[in-house]
């Protein structure tokens, strides 16, 4: 009989790729993780892992078991939500991670409304892909993130959509008005780091304009990107709400000519937890706050 508690360890290993990283995510020692995995392989009656140096990958049996582990985890989330609903829990704390502009426009207004309902938010500043990892690891309850990949491990609730704008250094020679991205083919670019889904959006938009961006600087902080552009470090594409308004020394912000790339922002929760009374209350406040942003 498979111990369902060990399935969580297998899921963490599939997410992080090494015993050490999985142990850190689970707040266990690497030796404890290794022992639990060995016991799980014995229970399953199949080898579950392929070891290549420090990294591990799943065997076909391991991949099959992880798929079942996702289903089990979702059902446990639903069971907890049902019990909490039965207890009529109406106050408590919910952990939320969001990128900076979403905190300003959506999370902070929701926080104020939730305080009146005796629900406390614990807010963490994290880029969208980082908040997804935190959600997977169980460190937060709600992730405000870009909709960038499909998985049945999350349930998503649309919040808002914003276009990307071109960000140019002050005094750039391009004429006023919307910018054709092809006109920026010979520029240096400031982009987000590899692994950030917004970098994929920028590279795809440039590819559709017929060029590969010449990347000079990288940062996941749009305040840093804005500062680098303002200092003449290059040009950028940034979600409209991520870049500050006009002020002395600020870079120029221009609309993209034609069809602009979009950032679709969602609130994601672990599948099965969406009916938890506290999480439901948070979602109910986030969506109207997003609608007014």
Kinemage of the C-alpha trace (Angstrom):
@kinemage 1
@onewidth
@group {chain A} dominant
@subgroup {mainchain}
@vectorlist {calphas} color= white
{ca unk a 1} P 0.000 0.000 0.000
{ca unk a 2} L 1.382 3.405 -0.994
{ca unk a 3} L 1.722 5.938 1.816
{ca unk a 4} L 0.113 9.137 0.415
{ca unk a 5} L 2.399 11.291 2.568
{ca unk a 6} L 5.343 10.129 0.467
{ca unk a 7} L 3.643 11.264 -2.730
{ca unk a 8} L 4.235 14.875 -1.670
{ca unk a 9} L 7.958 14.165 -1.613
{ca unk a 10} L 7.839 12.658 -5.103
{ca unk a 11} L 5.946 15.718 -6.392
{ca unk a 12} L 8.557 18.047 -4.877
{ca unk a 13} L 11.320 16.068 -6.523
{ca unk a 14} L 9.558 16.268 -9.891
{ca unk a 15} L 9.211 20.042 -9.439
{ca unk a 16} L 12.774 20.785 -8.287
{ca unk a 17} L 14.952 18.119 -9.922
{ca unk a 18} L 17.339 17.419 -7.035
{ca unk a 19} L 16.997 15.819 -3.622
{ca unk a 20} L 18.610 18.855 -1.996
{ca unk a 21} L 16.176 21.341 -3.589
{ca unk a 22} L 13.173 19.140 -2.833
{ca unk a 23} L 14.306 18.801 0.787
{ca unk a 24} L 14.643 22.589 1.109
{ca unk a 25} L 11.145 23.108 -0.309
{ca unk a 26} L 9.705 20.574 2.125
{ca unk a 27} L 11.779 21.778 5.102
{ca unk a 28} L 13.318 18.307 5.468
{ca unk a 29} L 16.877 17.025 5.396
{ca unk a 30} L 18.150 15.466 2.143
{ca unk a 31} L 18.704 12.166 3.950
{ca unk a 32} L 15.079 12.125 5.127
{ca unk a 33} L 13.888 12.767 1.569
{ca unk a 34} L 16.122 9.985 0.218
{ca unk a 35} L 14.811 7.550 2.842
{ca unk a 36} L 11.193 8.393 2.065
{ca unk a 37} L 11.778 8.016 -1.670
{ca unk a 38} L 13.431 4.634 -1.161
{ca unk a 39} L 10.434 3.522 0.922
{ca unk a 40} L 8.037 4.803 -1.771
{ca unk a 41} L 9.868 2.810 -4.463
{ca unk a 42} L 9.569 -0.268 -2.280
{ca unk a 43} L 5.829 0.345 -1.791
{ca unk a 44} L 5.274 0.987 -5.498
{ca unk a 45} L 7.250 -2.076 -6.576
{ca unk a 46} L 8.856 -0.107 -9.415
{ca unk a 47} L 11.917 2.129 -9.760
{ca unk a 48} L 10.651 5.691 -9.770
{ca unk a 49} L 13.838 7.710 -10.342
{ca unk a 50} L 16.748 7.910 -12.728
{ca unk a 51} L 19.840 9.477 -11.177
{ca unk a 52} L 22.283 11.554 -13.239
{ca unk a 53} L 24.826 13.034 -10.854
{ca unk a 54} L 22.992 15.255 -8.416
{ca unk a 55} L 19.923 15.564 -10.624
{ca unk a 56} L 17.153 13.025 -10.877
{ca unk a 57} L 14.405 12.423 -13.408
{ca unk a 58} L 11.296 10.278 -13.274
{ca unk a 59} L 10.986 6.826 -14.777
{ca unk a 60} L 7.727 6.081 -16.651
{ca unk a 61} L 6.400 4.575 -13.412
{ca unk a 62} L 7.470 7.688 -11.523
{ca unk a 63} L 5.693 9.979 -13.994
{ca unk a 64} L 2.533 7.888 -13.729
{ca unk a 65} L 2.639 8.023 -9.943
{ca unk a 66} L 3.188 11.805 -9.950
{ca unk a 67} L 0.070 12.216 -12.110
{ca unk a 68} L -1.908 10.264 -9.515
{ca unk a 69} L -0.247 12.310 -6.761
{ca unk a 70} L -1.642 15.511 -8.302
{ca unk a 71} L -5.157 14.024 -8.185
{ca unk a 72} L -4.705 12.910 -4.575
{ca unk a 73} L -3.393 16.360 -3.576
{ca unk a 74} L -6.367 18.101 -5.198
{ca unk a 75} L -8.816 15.813 -3.391
{ca unk a 76} L -7.101 16.482 -0.071
{ca unk a 77} L -7.364 20.221 -0.732
{ca unk a 78} L -11.096 19.773 -1.419
{ca unk a 79} L -11.511 17.723 1.748
{ca unk a 80} L -9.832 20.452 3.805
{ca unk a 81} L -11.974 23.116 2.130
{ca unk a 82} L -15.114 21.120 2.923
{ca unk a 83} L -14.133 20.724 6.566
{ca unk a 84} L -13.296 24.407 6.861
{ca unk a 85} L -16.606 25.318 5.259
{ca unk a 86} L -18.375 23.026 7.711
{ca unk a 87} L -16.652 24.838 10.547
{ca unk a 88} L -17.848 28.088 8.927
{ca unk a 89} L -14.402 29.607 9.189
{ca unk a 90} L -14.858 33.300 8.571
{ca unk a 91} L -11.617 34.774 9.892
{ca unk a 92} L -7.939 33.985 9.580
{ca unk a 93} L -4.865 34.600 7.442
{ca unk a 94} L -4.286 33.956 3.735
{ca unk a 95} L -0.826 34.158 2.148
{ca unk a 96} L -0.682 35.902 -1.232
{ca unk a 97} L 2.246 36.446 -3.596
{ca unk a 98} L 2.062 38.989 -6.411
{ca unk a 99} L 4.337 41.144 -8.561
{ca unk a 100} L 4.716 44.791 -7.589
{ca unk a 101} L 2.151 46.457 -9.865
{ca unk a 102} L -0.487 43.851 -8.977
{ca unk a 103} L 0.151 44.490 -5.285
{ca unk a 104} L -0.435 48.201 -5.855
{ca unk a 105} L -3.524 47.904 -8.030
{ca unk a 106} L -5.281 44.767 -6.837
{ca unk a 107} L -3.895 43.246 -3.638
{ca unk a 108} L -3.668 46.415 -1.530
{ca unk a 109} L -7.300 47.480 -2.216
{ca unk a 110} L -8.450 43.928 -1.457
{ca unk a 111} L -6.397 43.895 1.762
{ca unk a 112} L -8.223 46.940 3.057
{ca unk a 113} L -11.634 45.404 2.312
{ca unk a 114} L -10.688 42.042 3.838
{ca unk a 115} L -9.493 43.619 7.101
{ca unk a 116} L -13.058 44.774 7.647
{ca unk a 117} L -14.093 41.097 7.389
{ca unk a 118} L -11.448 39.943 9.940
{ca unk a 119} L -9.409 38.281 7.189
{ca unk a 120} L -5.715 39.123 7.221
{ca unk a 121} L -3.540 38.921 4.122
{ca unk a 122} L 0.147 38.085 4.304
{ca unk a 123} L 1.560 39.633 1.119
{ca unk a 124} L 4.820 38.665 -0.554
{ca unk a 125} L 6.393 40.487 -3.503
{ca unk a 126} L 7.296 37.878 -6.138
{ca unk a 127} L 7.385 37.764 -9.907
{ca unk a 128} L 4.737 35.572 -11.503
{ca unk a 129} L 6.923 32.522 -12.156
{ca unk a 130} L 8.322 32.710 -8.623
{ca unk a 131} L 4.841 32.913 -7.088
{ca unk a 132} L 3.910 29.754 -9.001
{ca unk a 133} L 6.802 27.910 -7.353
{ca unk a 134} L 5.738 29.207 -3.936
{ca unk a 135} L 2.204 27.983 -4.575
{ca unk a 136} L 3.470 24.547 -5.625
{ca unk a 137} L 5.588 24.329 -2.487
{ca unk a 138} L 2.641 25.229 -0.260
{ca unk a 139} L 4.235 28.442 1.033
{ca unk a 140} L 1.358 30.638 -0.172
{ca unk a 141} L -2.362 30.178 -0.794
{ca unk a 142} L -2.927 32.522 -3.761
{ca unk a 143} L -0.529 33.500 -6.562
{ca unk a 144} L -1.132 36.560 -8.723
{ca unk a 145} L 0.652 35.608 -11.914
{ca unk a 146} L 0.662 35.731 -15.679
{ca unk a 147} L -1.298 33.002 -17.420
{ca unk a 148} L 1.634 31.321 -19.121
{ca unk a 149} L 1.237 27.578 -18.821
{ca unk a 150} L -1.511 24.992 -18.571
{ca unk a 151} L -1.664 22.569 -15.645
{ca unk a 152} L -4.482 20.941 -13.733
{ca unk a 153} L -2.584 21.548 -10.489
{ca unk a 154} L -3.968 25.118 -10.355
{ca unk a 155} L -7.383 26.663 -10.707
{ca unk a 156} L -7.199 30.128 -12.271
{ca unk a 157} L -9.459 33.148 -11.910
{ca unk a 158} L -8.948 35.925 -14.508
{ca unk a 159} L -8.225 39.340 -13.005
{ca unk a 160} L -7.215 41.763 -15.753
{ca unk a 161} L -5.399 42.143 -19.068
{ca unk a 162} L -2.882 44.850 -19.907
{ca unk a 163} L -0.935 45.607 -23.102
{ca unk a 164} L 2.829 45.893 -23.347
{ca unk a 165} L 4.232 49.324 -24.173
{ca unk a 166} L 7.558 50.291 -25.724
{ca unk a 167} L 9.903 51.996 -23.248
{ca unk a 168} L 12.437 54.379 -24.825
{ca unk a 169} L 15.225 56.544 -23.386
{ca unk a 170} L 14.387 60.247 -22.976
{ca unk a 171} L 14.935 62.134 -26.213
{ca unk a 172} L 14.938 59.022 -28.410
{ca unk a 173} L 14.945 59.915 -32.103
{ca unk a 174} L 11.798 57.986 -33.044
{ca unk a 175} L 8.892 60.292 -33.921
{ca unk a 176} L 5.958 60.637 -31.558
{ca unk a 177} L 3.158 58.095 -31.670
{ca unk a 178} L 2.892 54.292 -31.618
{ca unk a 179} L 6.114 52.412 -32.329
{ca unk a 180} L 6.585 49.740 -34.968
{ca unk a 181} L 8.774 47.151 -33.234
{ca unk a 182} L 10.724 46.573 -36.443
{ca unk a 183} L 12.129 50.097 -35.997
{ca unk a 184} L 13.925 48.850 -32.867
{ca unk a 185} L 15.763 45.968 -34.531
{ca unk a 186} L 19.173 47.682 -34.222
{ca unk a 187} L 18.729 48.814 -30.607
{ca unk a 188} L 20.169 47.324 -27.430
{ca unk a 189} L 17.434 45.752 -25.280
{ca unk a 190} L 16.708 45.495 -21.560
{ca unk a 191} L 14.676 42.363 -20.805
{ca unk a 192} L 13.672 40.098 -17.940
{ca unk a 193} L 15.749 37.093 -16.922
{ca unk a 194} L 15.554 33.665 -18.588
{ca unk a 195} L 12.677 31.665 -17.116
{ca unk a 196} L 10.465 34.714 -16.675
{ca unk a 197} L 7.466 34.207 -19.017
{ca unk a 198} L 7.477 37.920 -19.858
{ca unk a 199} L 10.827 37.422 -21.576
{ca unk a 200} L 9.154 34.879 -23.855
{ca unk a 201} L 6.487 37.461 -24.718
{ca unk a 202} L 9.114 40.057 -25.655
{ca unk a 203} L 11.209 37.639 -27.727
{ca unk a 204} L 8.116 36.387 -29.561
{ca unk a 205} L 6.939 39.936 -30.314
{ca unk a 206} L 10.375 40.804 -31.713
{ca unk a 207} L 10.438 37.599 -33.763
{ca unk a 208} L 7.067 38.502 -35.265
{ca unk a 209} L 8.557 41.895 -36.164
{ca unk a 210} L 11.377 40.101 -37.996
{ca unk a 211} L 14.363 40.321 -35.644
{ca unk a 212} L 16.030 38.875 -32.556
{ca unk a 213} L 16.565 41.451 -29.779
{ca unk a 214} L 20.187 42.277 -28.956
{ca unk a 215} L 19.977 41.801 -25.197
{ca unk a 216} L 22.352 44.040 -23.242
{ca unk a 217} L 20.869 44.138 -19.723
{ca unk a 218} L 18.540 41.873 -17.712
{ca unk a 219} L 16.416 42.321 -14.597
{ca unk a 220} L 13.113 40.988 -13.256
{ca unk a 221} L 12.455 44.296 -11.496
{ca unk a 222} L 10.685 46.726 -13.798
{ca unk a 223} L 11.873 49.679 -11.710
{ca unk a 224} L 15.413 48.564 -12.570
{ca unk a 225} L 14.477 48.079 -16.238
{ca unk a 226} L 12.978 51.564 -16.288
{ca unk a 227} L 16.134 53.027 -14.725
{ca unk a 228} L 18.403 51.246 -17.212
{ca unk a 229} L 16.348 52.517 -20.145
{ca unk a 230} L 16.293 56.047 -18.699
{ca unk a 231} L 20.100 55.903 -18.444
{ca unk a 232} L 20.396 55.041 -22.142
{ca unk a 233} L 21.032 51.331 -21.616
{ca unk a 234} L 18.616 50.282 -24.330
{ca unk a 235} L 14.921 49.938 -25.075
{ca unk a 236} L 12.342 47.626 -23.528
{ca unk a 237} L 8.854 46.230 -23.758
{ca unk a 238} L 6.993 46.335 -20.459
{ca unk a 239} L 3.426 45.734 -19.264
{ca unk a 240} L 1.665 49.093 -19.124
{ca unk a 241} L 1.055 49.080 -15.374
{ca unk a 242} L 4.619 48.000 -14.555
{ca unk a 243} L 6.229 51.254 -15.704
{ca unk a 244} L 5.798 54.584 -13.916
{ca unk a 245} L 4.150 57.658 -15.377
{ca unk a 246} L 5.762 60.718 -16.949
{ca unk a 247} L 8.195 62.623 -14.746
{ca unk a 248} L 11.498 64.408 -15.111
{ca unk a 249} L 14.176 62.064 -16.380
{ca unk a 250} L 11.755 59.179 -16.898
{ca unk a 251} L 11.882 57.094 -20.081
{ca unk a 252} L 9.278 57.564 -22.767
{ca unk a 253} L 6.392 55.106 -22.814
{ca unk a 254} L 4.781 54.501 -26.213
{ca unk a 255} L 2.039 52.203 -27.462
{ca unk a 256} L 2.999 49.398 -29.837
{ca unk a 257} L 1.838 49.973 -33.406
{ca unk a 258} L -0.637 47.330 -34.570
{ca unk a 259} L -1.494 44.466 -32.235
{ca unk a 260} L 0.345 44.816 -28.934
{ca unk a 261} L 1.406 41.775 -26.883
{ca unk a 262} L -0.700 41.298 -23.762
{ca unk a 263} L -0.175 40.225 -20.181
{ca unk a 264} L -3.165 38.267 -18.874
{ca unk a 265} L -3.110 38.308 -15.093
{ca unk a 266} L -4.841 35.631 -13.029
{ca unk a 267} L -5.230 34.594 -9.418
{ca unk a 268} L -4.113 30.967 -9.118
{ca unk a 269} L -4.865 28.590 -6.256
{ca unk a 270} L -4.059 24.929 -5.780
{ca unk a 271} L -6.782 22.852 -7.373
{ca unk a 272} L -9.223 21.766 -4.698
{ca unk a 273} L -8.604 24.766 -2.423
{ca unk a 274} L -10.817 27.213 -4.337
{ca unk a 275} L -13.819 26.460 -2.094
{ca unk a 276} L -11.930 27.087 1.147
{ca unk a 277} L -14.003 29.848 2.784
{ca unk a 278} L -11.042 32.150 3.400
{ca unk a 279} L -9.587 31.689 -0.088
{ca unk a 280} L -13.027 32.186 -1.623
{ca unk a 281} L -13.379 35.450 0.319
{ca unk a 282} L -9.981 36.655 -0.940
{ca unk a 283} L -10.876 35.795 -4.547
{ca unk a 284} L -14.203 37.578 -4.153
{ca unk a 285} L -12.329 40.783 -3.177
{ca unk a 286} L -9.486 40.489 -5.696
{ca unk a 287} L -11.745 40.340 -8.736
{ca unk a 288} L -13.671 43.587 -8.158
{ca unk a 289} L -10.420 45.320 -7.175
{ca unk a 290} L -8.931 44.178 -10.507
{ca unk a 291} L -11.984 45.397 -12.373
{ca unk a 292} L -11.478 48.905 -11.048
{ca unk a 293} L -7.739 49.006 -11.769
